[in-house]
Amino acid sequence: MSLAFISLENVRCVEKAELGLHPERNLIWGPNGSGKTSILEGMFLLGRGRSFRTRNTERLIHYRTPQLTVFGRTADPERALGLQASRGAATVAKIGGEFLSSLAELSTVFPVQVIDPGVHKLLEESAARRRRWMDWAVFHVEHGFVEVWTRYHRALQQRNAALRDDATQASAWDPELIQLGESLAESRRRSLEGLQPYWQDTARSLVGREVELTYSQGWARDGTLADALRGSWARDEARGITHAGPHRADVHLRLDGLPAREVASRGQQKLIAVAMILAQLAMLREGFATSPTLLLDDPAAELDSTHLSAFIEQVLRLRCQLVVTALGPDPVMFSAPDRVFHVEQGRVRPV
Protein backbone atom coordinates (compact mmCIF):
# COMPACT_ATOMS: atom_id res chain seq x y z
CA MET A 1 0.00 0.00 0.00
CA SER A 2 1.58 3.28 -1.10
CA LEU A 3 2.21 6.27 1.16
CA ALA A 4 -0.11 9.19 0.38
CA PHE A 5 1.14 11.74 2.92
CA ILE A 6 3.98 12.11 5.39
CA SER A 7 4.81 14.75 7.98
CA LEU A 8 8.25 14.90 9.61
CA GLU A 9 9.47 16.95 12.57
CA ASN A 10 13.07 17.13 13.73
CA VAL A 11 14.42 14.28 11.61
CA ARG A 12 18.13 15.15 11.33
CA CYS A 13 18.36 18.51 9.51
CA VAL A 14 14.67 18.51 8.54
CA GLU A 15 12.94 20.50 11.27
CA LYS A 16 9.50 20.32 9.66
CA ALA A 17 8.27 18.98 6.32
CA GLU A 18 5.07 17.73 4.73
CA LEU A 19 4.90 15.79 1.47
CA GLY A 20 1.82 14.68 -0.42
CA LEU A 21 3.07 11.75 -2.48
CA HIS A 22 1.94 10.27 -5.78
CA PRO A 23 1.26 6.50 -5.84
CA GLU A 24 3.80 6.06 -8.66
CA ARG A 25 6.97 8.11 -9.35
CA ASN A 26 8.14 10.76 -6.88
CA LEU A 27 11.38 12.75 -7.17
CA ILE A 28 13.13 14.58 -4.33
CA TRP A 29 16.06 16.65 -5.57
CA GLY A 30 18.57 19.04 -4.08
CA PRO A 31 22.28 19.45 -3.34
CA ASN A 32 24.32 17.15 -1.13
CA GLY A 33 23.55 17.69 2.55
CA SER A 34 20.19 19.32 1.90
CA GLY A 35 18.12 16.66 3.67
CA LYS A 36 17.02 14.34 0.85
CA THR A 37 18.23 11.18 2.57
CA SER A 38 16.79 12.36 5.90
CA ILE A 39 13.34 12.43 4.31
CA LEU A 40 13.81 8.87 3.07
CA GLU A 41 14.94 7.87 6.58
CA GLY A 42 11.70 9.30 7.95
CA MET A 43 9.67 7.27 5.47
CA PHE A 44 11.61 4.11 6.27
CA LEU A 45 11.22 4.79 10.00
CA LEU A 46 7.44 5.00 9.55
CA GLY A 47 7.29 1.55 7.94
CA ARG A 48 10.06 -0.29 9.77
CA GLY A 49 10.51 1.43 13.14
CA ARG A 50 14.17 2.16 12.47
CA SER A 51 16.49 3.90 10.01
CA PHE A 52 18.31 2.17 7.17
CA ARG A 53 21.48 4.07 8.08
CA THR A 54 21.79 3.42 11.81
CA ARG A 55 20.34 1.11 14.47
CA ASN A 56 20.39 4.00 16.98
CA THR A 57 17.22 6.00 16.34
CA GLU A 58 18.37 8.78 18.68
CA ARG A 59 20.93 9.76 16.04
CA LEU A 60 18.07 10.82 13.78
CA ILE A 61 16.78 13.42 16.27
CA HIS A 62 17.64 17.02 15.36
CA TYR A 63 20.50 18.07 17.62
CA ARG A 64 18.58 21.00 19.17
CA THR A 65 15.45 19.01 20.07
CA PRO A 66 14.48 16.23 22.50
CA GLN A 67 12.40 14.13 20.10
CA LEU A 68 11.32 13.47 16.54
CA THR A 69 7.87 12.73 15.19
CA VAL A 70 6.77 11.12 11.94
CA PHE A 71 3.16 10.81 10.84
CA GLY A 72 1.82 9.24 7.66
CA ARG A 73 -1.30 8.15 5.81
CA THR A 74 -1.74 5.42 3.24
CA ALA A 75 -4.75 4.83 1.02
CA ASP A 76 -6.61 3.62 4.13
CA PRO A 77 -7.24 6.80 6.19
CA GLU A 78 -8.42 4.79 9.20
CA ARG A 79 -4.98 3.20 9.60
CA ALA A 80 -2.84 6.32 9.94
CA LEU A 81 0.69 5.72 11.21
CA GLY A 82 2.53 7.69 13.85
CA LEU A 83 5.95 7.30 15.47
CA GLN A 84 7.81 9.25 18.12
CA ALA A 85 11.41 8.78 19.21
CA SER A 86 12.76 10.61 22.25
CA ARG A 87 16.21 10.86 23.77
CA GLY A 88 16.67 8.31 26.53
CA ALA A 89 13.30 6.64 25.96
CA ALA A 90 11.87 3.81 23.90
CA THR A 91 10.45 4.58 20.47
CA VAL A 92 6.65 4.42 20.44
CA ALA A 93 4.32 4.00 17.47
CA LYS A 94 0.61 3.90 16.70
CA ILE A 95 -1.63 2.52 13.98
CA GLY A 96 -5.07 4.08 13.81
CA GLY A 97 -4.51 5.73 17.18
CA GLU A 98 -3.65 2.46 18.96
CA PHE A 99 -0.22 1.93 20.51
CA LEU A 100 1.76 -1.02 19.13
CA SER A 101 3.36 -3.75 21.21
CA SER A 102 6.04 -4.20 18.53
CA LEU A 103 7.42 -1.79 15.94
CA ALA A 104 7.41 -4.69 13.49
CA GLU A 105 3.64 -4.20 13.17
CA LEU A 106 4.25 -0.97 11.22
CA SER A 107 5.32 -3.04 8.24
CA THR A 108 1.87 -4.63 7.99
CA VAL A 109 0.36 -1.24 7.07
CA PHE A 110 3.20 0.44 5.20
CA PRO A 111 5.61 -2.04 3.57
CA VAL A 112 8.72 -0.15 2.49
CA GLN A 113 12.15 -1.12 1.17
CA VAL A 114 15.22 0.94 0.32
CA ILE A 115 18.20 0.80 -2.02
CA ASP A 116 20.93 3.22 -1.00
CA PRO A 117 24.69 3.59 -1.64
CA GLY A 118 25.39 1.30 1.33
CA VAL A 119 23.34 -1.58 -0.02
CA HIS A 120 26.47 -3.76 -0.42
CA LYS A 121 26.50 -4.12 3.39
CA LEU A 122 23.77 -6.72 2.95
CA LEU A 123 26.56 -9.05 1.82
CA GLU A 124 29.51 -7.64 3.74
CA GLU A 125 28.10 -7.36 7.24
CA SER A 126 26.80 -9.87 9.76
CA ALA A 127 24.05 -12.41 9.34
CA ALA A 128 21.70 -10.19 11.39
CA ARG A 129 21.29 -7.85 8.41
CA ARG A 130 20.42 -10.73 6.09
CA ARG A 131 17.95 -12.12 8.63
CA ARG A 132 16.18 -8.75 8.66
CA TRP A 133 16.07 -8.83 4.85
CA MET A 134 14.65 -12.35 4.92
CA ASP A 135 12.12 -11.75 7.69
CA TRP A 136 10.71 -8.58 6.15
CA ALA A 137 9.37 -10.61 3.23
CA VAL A 138 8.07 -13.40 5.45
CA PHE A 139 6.09 -10.81 7.46
CA HIS A 140 4.08 -10.15 4.29
CA VAL A 141 3.82 -13.73 3.11
CA GLU A 142 2.67 -15.27 6.41
CA HIS A 143 0.66 -12.90 8.56
CA GLY A 144 1.12 -14.91 11.78
CA PHE A 145 4.88 -14.65 11.47
CA VAL A 146 5.14 -11.37 13.43
CA GLU A 147 3.63 -12.97 16.53
CA VAL A 148 5.79 -16.11 16.24
CA TRP A 149 8.94 -14.02 15.72
CA THR A 150 8.14 -11.82 18.72
CA ARG A 151 7.31 -14.72 21.04
CA TYR A 152 10.44 -16.64 19.98
CA HIS A 153 12.74 -13.76 20.78
CA ARG A 154 11.08 -13.17 24.14
CA ALA A 155 11.56 -16.85 25.03
CA LEU A 156 15.16 -16.66 23.82
CA GLN A 157 15.82 -13.66 26.08
CA GLN A 158 14.37 -15.53 29.05
CA ARG A 159 16.47 -18.64 28.33
CA ASN A 160 19.64 -16.56 27.99
CA ALA A 161 18.87 -14.73 31.24
CA ALA A 162 18.41 -18.08 33.00
CA LEU A 163 21.70 -19.37 31.57
CA ARG A 164 23.48 -16.40 33.13
CA ASP A 165 21.65 -16.37 36.47
CA ASP A 166 20.67 -19.99 37.20
CA ALA A 167 21.42 -22.43 34.39
CA THR A 168 19.33 -25.17 35.99
CA GLN A 169 16.22 -23.15 35.06
CA ALA A 170 17.15 -22.56 31.42
CA SER A 171 15.77 -25.81 30.06
CA ALA A 172 12.28 -24.81 31.23
CA TRP A 173 12.18 -22.51 28.20
CA ASP A 174 13.17 -25.23 25.73
CA PRO A 175 9.69 -26.55 24.79
CA GLU A 176 8.44 -23.06 23.82
CA LEU A 177 11.72 -22.19 22.13
CA ILE A 178 11.64 -25.41 20.08
CA GLN A 179 8.01 -25.05 18.99
CA LEU A 180 8.35 -21.40 17.98
CA GLY A 181 11.85 -21.78 16.56
CA GLU A 182 10.98 -24.64 14.22
CA SER A 183 7.84 -22.80 13.07
CA LEU A 184 9.88 -19.66 12.40
CA ALA A 185 12.55 -21.58 10.48
CA GLU A 186 9.95 -23.38 8.36
CA SER A 187 8.29 -20.07 7.42
CA ARG A 188 11.63 -18.69 6.31
CA ARG A 189 12.37 -21.82 4.29
CA ARG A 190 9.04 -21.63 2.45
CA SER A 191 9.56 -17.96 1.68
CA LEU A 192 13.04 -18.50 0.25
CA GLU A 193 11.87 -21.44 -1.83
CA GLY A 194 9.20 -19.19 -3.33
CA LEU A 195 11.82 -16.52 -3.97
CA GLN A 196 14.10 -18.71 -6.08
CA PRO A 197 12.51 -18.14 -9.55
CA TYR A 198 12.47 -14.37 -9.01
CA TRP A 199 16.00 -14.47 -7.64
CA GLN A 200 17.42 -16.37 -10.59
CA ASP A 201 15.81 -14.03 -13.11
CA THR A 202 16.84 -10.84 -11.30
CA ALA A 203 20.39 -11.96 -10.53
CA ARG A 204 21.03 -12.99 -14.14
CA SER A 205 19.72 -9.64 -15.37
CA LEU A 206 21.75 -7.48 -12.99
CA VAL A 207 24.90 -9.48 -12.29
CA GLY A 208 25.13 -11.32 -15.62
CA ARG A 209 26.12 -14.53 -13.86
CA GLU A 210 24.51 -17.31 -11.85
CA VAL A 211 24.50 -16.49 -8.14
CA GLU A 212 23.50 -19.24 -5.73
CA LEU A 213 21.30 -18.20 -2.79
CA THR A 214 20.85 -20.76 0.00
CA TYR A 215 19.44 -20.77 3.52
CA SER A 216 20.90 -22.16 6.75
CA GLN A 217 18.34 -22.40 9.53
CA GLY A 218 20.65 -21.95 12.53
CA TRP A 219 21.24 -25.61 13.35
CA ALA A 220 22.10 -28.80 11.43
CA ARG A 221 19.73 -29.39 8.53
CA ASP A 222 19.38 -33.12 9.27
CA GLY A 223 18.52 -32.65 12.96
CA THR A 224 15.82 -31.12 15.12
CA LEU A 225 16.15 -27.98 17.19
CA ALA A 226 15.68 -30.12 20.30
CA ASP A 227 18.72 -32.19 19.27
CA ALA A 228 20.71 -29.02 18.62
CA LEU A 229 19.85 -27.51 22.02
CA ARG A 230 20.90 -30.72 23.78
CA GLY A 231 24.12 -30.86 21.79
CA SER A 232 25.07 -27.26 22.60
CA TRP A 233 24.07 -27.34 26.26
CA ALA A 234 27.62 -27.38 27.68
CA ARG A 235 28.64 -24.43 25.51
CA ASP A 236 25.40 -22.57 26.28
CA GLU A 237 25.94 -23.00 30.01
CA ALA A 238 29.59 -21.97 29.84
CA ARG A 239 28.96 -18.81 27.82
CA GLY A 240 25.51 -17.84 29.00
CA ILE A 241 23.89 -17.67 25.56
CA THR A 242 21.89 -19.99 23.29
CA HIS A 243 23.99 -21.11 20.32
CA ALA A 244 21.43 -23.02 18.24
CA GLY A 245 18.20 -21.69 16.77
CA PRO A 246 16.76 -19.46 14.07
CA HIS A 247 18.43 -16.42 15.67
CA ARG A 248 21.62 -17.89 14.15
CA ALA A 249 20.15 -18.37 10.66
CA ASP A 250 21.82 -16.91 7.58
CA VAL A 251 21.47 -16.55 3.82
CA HIS A 252 24.54 -17.55 1.80
CA LEU A 253 25.42 -16.07 -1.61
CA ARG A 254 27.95 -17.86 -3.82
CA LEU A 255 29.66 -17.05 -7.11
CA ASP A 256 31.19 -20.08 -8.84
CA GLY A 257 30.77 -22.04 -5.62
CA LEU A 258 32.70 -19.49 -3.52
CA PRO A 259 31.32 -17.00 -0.95
CA ALA A 260 30.34 -13.84 -2.83
CA ARG A 261 31.44 -11.62 0.04
CA GLU A 262 34.99 -12.92 -0.43
CA VAL A 263 35.35 -13.12 -4.23
CA ALA A 264 32.97 -10.48 -5.61
CA SER A 265 34.15 -6.94 -6.30
CA ARG A 266 32.45 -4.03 -4.52
CA GLY A 267 30.44 -3.35 -7.67
CA GLN A 268 29.36 -6.99 -7.92
CA GLN A 269 28.43 -7.02 -4.24
CA LYS A 270 26.22 -4.00 -4.76
CA LEU A 271 24.51 -5.61 -7.76
CA ILE A 272 23.92 -8.85 -5.84
CA ALA A 273 22.43 -6.95 -2.90
CA VAL A 274 20.20 -4.92 -5.23
CA ALA A 275 19.07 -8.16 -6.87
CA MET A 276 18.15 -9.57 -3.44
CA ILE A 277 15.88 -6.61 -2.75
CA LEU A 278 14.28 -6.43 -6.19
CA ALA A 279 13.66 -10.19 -6.31
CA GLN A 280 11.84 -9.97 -2.99
CA LEU A 281 9.68 -7.10 -4.24
CA ALA A 282 8.86 -8.98 -7.43
CA MET A 283 7.81 -12.03 -5.43
CA LEU A 284 5.55 -9.97 -3.17
CA ARG A 285 4.03 -8.15 -6.11
CA GLU A 286 3.36 -11.13 -8.36
CA GLY A 287 2.84 -13.89 -5.83
CA PHE A 288 1.05 -12.11 -3.02
CA ALA A 289 -0.47 -8.94 -4.52
CA THR A 290 1.60 -6.79 -2.16
CA SER A 291 3.17 -3.66 -3.63
CA PRO A 292 5.68 -2.07 -1.25
CA THR A 293 7.04 1.44 -1.62
CA LEU A 294 10.63 1.47 -2.89
CA LEU A 295 12.98 4.25 -1.79
CA LEU A 296 15.94 4.88 -4.10
CA ASP A 297 18.65 7.07 -2.60
CA ASP A 298 20.84 8.39 -5.43
CA PRO A 299 20.50 5.10 -7.36
CA ALA A 300 22.82 6.10 -10.20
CA ALA A 301 25.75 6.79 -7.88
CA GLU A 302 27.80 3.62 -8.42
CA LEU A 303 26.36 1.88 -11.50
CA ASP A 304 27.80 2.06 -14.99
CA SER A 305 25.46 2.65 -17.93
CA THR A 306 25.01 -1.05 -18.75
CA HIS A 307 24.07 -2.12 -15.24
CA LEU A 308 22.02 1.04 -14.72
CA SER A 309 19.83 0.16 -17.70
CA ALA A 310 19.23 -3.36 -16.36
CA PHE A 311 18.45 -1.91 -12.94
CA ILE A 312 15.91 0.55 -14.35
CA GLU A 313 14.23 -2.23 -16.32
CA GLN A 314 13.86 -4.39 -13.21
CA VAL A 315 12.52 -1.52 -11.10
CA LEU A 316 9.92 -0.47 -13.67
CA ARG A 317 8.64 -4.05 -13.90
CA LEU A 318 7.66 -3.83 -10.22
CA ARG A 319 4.99 -1.17 -10.90
CA CYS A 320 5.27 0.08 -7.32
CA GLN A 321 5.46 3.49 -5.67
CA LEU A 322 8.93 4.98 -6.13
CA VAL A 323 10.54 7.78 -4.14
CA VAL A 324 13.83 8.72 -5.80
CA THR A 325 16.46 11.23 -4.68
CA ALA A 326 18.79 13.03 -7.10
CA LEU A 327 21.06 16.04 -7.27
CA GLY A 328 19.13 17.68 -10.10
CA PRO A 329 15.52 18.10 -11.25
CA ASP A 330 15.90 16.15 -14.49
CA PRO A 331 17.15 12.61 -13.79
CA VAL A 332 17.06 10.42 -16.89
CA MET A 333 16.34 7.25 -14.96
CA PHE A 334 12.60 6.64 -14.73
CA SER A 335 11.12 9.06 -17.28
CA ALA A 336 9.09 12.02 -16.06
CA PRO A 337 8.21 11.89 -12.34
CA ASP A 338 4.59 12.32 -11.34
CA ARG A 339 5.46 14.56 -8.39
CA VAL A 340 8.59 16.60 -7.67
CA PHE A 341 9.95 18.12 -4.44
CA HIS A 342 12.94 20.39 -4.01
CA VAL A 343 14.98 20.29 -0.79
CA GLU A 344 17.32 23.07 0.32
CA GLN A 345 18.85 23.29 3.82
CA GLY A 346 16.24 20.95 5.28
CA ARG A 347 13.27 22.80 3.77
CA VAL A 348 10.99 20.99 1.33
CA ARG A 349 8.70 22.50 -1.25
CA PRO A 350 6.66 20.94 -4.07
CA VAL A 351 7.69 21.94 -7.58
N, C-alpha and C positions, 0 to 999 in steps of 0.2 A: 504494500500500500504506500503510495507516494506521499511525500511531505508537502502540504499545501501552504503552511505558514510557520515561521519560526521567529521567536524573539529571544535575544541574548542580552544579558547584562553582566558586565565585568568579566568577560572571558578573554584573558590575556590583555591585549591592547584595545580590544573592542569594548568600550564602556557601555554602549547601548546601540542595538541594531535590530531592525525588523525587516524580514524578507518574505514577500509573497511569491511562492515558487510555482513554476509551471510543471505539470506532470511529466514533461518530456525533457527538453534540453535547456539547461540553465548555465549561464556563464558568469563567473565572478572574476573581474580583472582589476589589476592595479600593480604598482611597483613592488619590488621585494620589501618585506617588512611592513606592508600596509595593513595586514590583518586578514588576508585571504584564507590562509591555512587555519587561523583561529576560528573563523566562521565554520569551516569544515569540521574542526574539532568539536564545536558546539553541537553540530548536527549529529556527529558520531556519538557524542556523549548522551544525547537524547534517546538514541536507539540502543546503546550498548552499556550505558552507565559508566563509561570510562573514555579516556582519550586514546587515539591510535598512536600518539607520540610518547606518552608517559603513563606509567601505572599509578603515579601520584597525582590525584586529581587536584590537590591543593596548588600545584604548580600552574594550573590554568587560571587561578583567581588573580584578577588585576591587583598589582602590588599595593595599591592604595586603599583596597577595600577588604572587608572581612569575609565576603562570600560572593558566589556567582549564582545566577539563575538562568535556566533555559526553559522555555515554554514552546510547545509546538502543537499543531493540529494536522491531522491527516484528512482523508476524505470522509472519515466518520467523526463528526463533530462531538459526539457523546463520549469519545475516547481520547480526549485531549491529554497530552503528556506534559509533565512538569518535573523538573529536577533542580535541586539546590545543593550546592557543596559549600561548606563553611570550614574555615581554618580550625583545626583541632577537633572536628566533629565528623560523624559519619555522614556520607552522602545520602540524601533522602529523595525519593521519587514518588510520583503519583500517576495513576491512569484513571481518567474520569473522576478526579477528585478523591480517589481512594489511595491511601498509602500502600506501597508494595513491600512485601516481606523479602523480596530478592530483586536486585537491579536487573537480573537476567530476564525478568518478565517484560521489560521495556521492548525487547526484541520481538515479542509476539504481536505488538501493535505497529511498530516502525522498524522493519528489517532494513538494515543499512550495512553496506560494505565499502571499503576504501582501498584505493591503489594510490600510493604516495611514493616519493623517491626512496624511502626506506623499506620498500616492499621485499627486497632481497633478504631481510632479516628473518623472514618466514622460513628460509632454509638455514641461514647461518646460526641463528640463536637456538635456545634450548627447546626441548620437546613441549614445554608449556605453551609456547606460542602456536605450535602446530595443533595441539589439543584444542585450543580456543578456536582455531580455524575450523577444525573438524566438528566441534560441538555446536558451533553457530548454525551450521546446516542441519544437524540432527534436530535442533530445537524446532525447526520449521517443518521437518519431515514427520516427526513423532511428537505430538503435542504433550504427551505425558512425560517427556524426557526431562523437562525443567525440574519437575518435582523429584524424579528419581535422582537426578544429578545433585540437587540440593540436599536431599536426605543422605545420599552416599557420603558427601563431603562432611556433613555434620557427624555421621557415625565415625568417619575416619579421624576427625579431630578428637572425638571422645576416646577412641582406641589409642591414639598417639599420646593423649594426656595420661591415660592409665598406664601405658608403657613407661612413662617417665616417673609417675608418682607411686604406682603400685602395680607392677607387671602381672601379678596374679589375677587382677581384675580385667585385664585387657581382652582375654578370650571371650568375655561375656558379650562383646560387640561383634564377634565373628559371624554369627548367623545372619544378622542384619547386613553386615558389610558384604558377605558372600552373595546374598540374594540381590541386593541393589547393584553390587559391582558386576555380577554376571549379566544382569539386565542391561546395565549401561553399556558394557562392552559389546553385547549383541546388537544393540541399537546402532552403535558406531559402525560395526561390521556391515550391517545391512545398508547403511547410508553410503559407505565407501564402495560397496559392490555396485550400487545404483549409479555411483559417480563415474565408474570406469569408462563407459562409452563416451561420455562428454569429455572426460580427461584425455583420452587418447586423441580425439579429434582436435581439441584445443591445443594440446601440447605439440602435436605435429604441425599445426598451423603456425604457432608462435616460435617454437624452438627449432623446428625443421628436423627433429630427430625423435626417436622413440625414447620416452622417459618412463621408467617403471615407477609406479606408486603403489606401495604396500602398507599394510597396517599391522602393528604389533600391539596386542591387547594389554600388556603390562605384566603378563606371566606366561609360562610356557604354553604354546598353542595346543599341545596334546594332553594337557592336564587341566584340572579344575582349579578354581580360585581357592577352594578349601585345601587342596593339596599344596598349593603354593604358599598359603599362610602357615601351614604346618611346617613346610620345608624351610621357611625363612624365620621361624620363631626365635631361634638363638640369636640371629643377627638383629631382629627387631628388638628383642629384650636388651641386647647390649647397647644399641644405639638410640633407643627410644623413639623409633619411627617405624611405620609400616612400609616394607619394601616391595610387596607384591600387590597389584591391583590396577584398576583402570586409571588411577592417578599417575601411573608410570607408563601409560600408553604413548605411542609415537606413530608418526607417519614417515616412511622412509622413501626417499627419491633417489633413483639410480640412473646413471648414464653409462651405457655399455657395461652394466653389471657392477659399477663402482659408485660409491656414495657421491651424489651430485654436489654436496657441500664441499667435498674435497677436490673434485676434478673439474668442476664447471667454473668458467670465468665469472667475474662479477656481472657482466652483461647477460650471460646465460642463466645465472642464478635469478636475476631480476625477471627474465622471461618465464622461467619455470614457476616462480612465485605468482606472477601475473596469471599464468595459465591455471594455477590452482584456484585462484579466486574466480576467474571467469567461468571455469568449468562448473564450479559450485552454483554460480548464478544461473547458468544455462540449465542445470539439472532442476533447480527450484522452479524456474520459469516453465519449462516444458513438461516436467514430470509431476509438479505439484501446484501449478497455477499460482505460484508466489512470485511477485515481481519486486525485489528489493530496490531501494535507491542506491545508486553507485556514485561515490564521491571520487573524483579524479583530481589529484593535487599535482598540477604541472606535469601532465602525463607525457609530454614530448621531451622531458628533460634529458633522458638518457637512452633514447631509442633512435637508431639510425632509420633512414627513410623506408627501407625494406620492412623492418620489423614494425615500424610505426603503422604502415599500411595494413599489415596483418592484424595488428592490435585494434585498429579502428574498425576493421571488418567484423571482428569478433564482438566488440562492444555493441555495435549497431544491431547485430543479430539478436541481442538480448531484449530490445524494445522496452527498456526500463527507464525510470527517471534518472537523468544524469545531472550532476552538479560539478562543473569543471572550472578549475582556476587557471588563469593565464596572465602573462605580463601585459598583453595588449588586448584591444577590443575586437580584433579580427583574427582569431585563431583559425587555421585552415583544417582543423581536425574533423569536426562533426557537422559540417555545413552550418547554416545560419542558426544561431541559438534562438529559442522561443522567448527567453527572458534574459536580460542582461543587467548586471549590477556592477557599479564601479566602487572600489574601496580606496580610500586615501587616509592615512594616519588613523586607522581604526574607525573611520566614518563610512557608512554604506549608503549609497543612493541608487535607485533604479534609473536606468538609462532608456 
